[in-house]
């Protein structure tokens, strides 16, 4: 039984890693360059509470758990670039994969908002949240 569990877990990690590898990813510096194109959508897939604590300027909130159900909201961005971010890059990787399956041009921002902030790029904190 332990061997079966170990094999299952190992295969799960290998599959997850392989899927992660095929997801197009941009560094925070590359995101800054892409944002010079005003048609780019910054998609924040965190929770509303996390978004309220601070988000990238121009970030559009669509929590990852609601993404598939609300994907039609993104139709205006069908032919544009969508850059997806979360706290650390895990949820946004899943969201990027989902968007690609729906034929959107989506990229995951590596390291999420944590890496963005670590590199000194600005975040917005709504009034009343400071």
Buried (B, 14 or more C-beta within 10 A) or exposed (E): EEEEEEEEEEEEEEEEEEEBEEBEBBBBEBBEEBBEEEEBBBBBBBBEEBBBBBBBEEBBBBBBEEBEEEBEEBEEBEEBBBBBBBBBBBBBBBBBBBBBEBEBBBBBBBBBBEBBBEEEBEEEEEEEEE
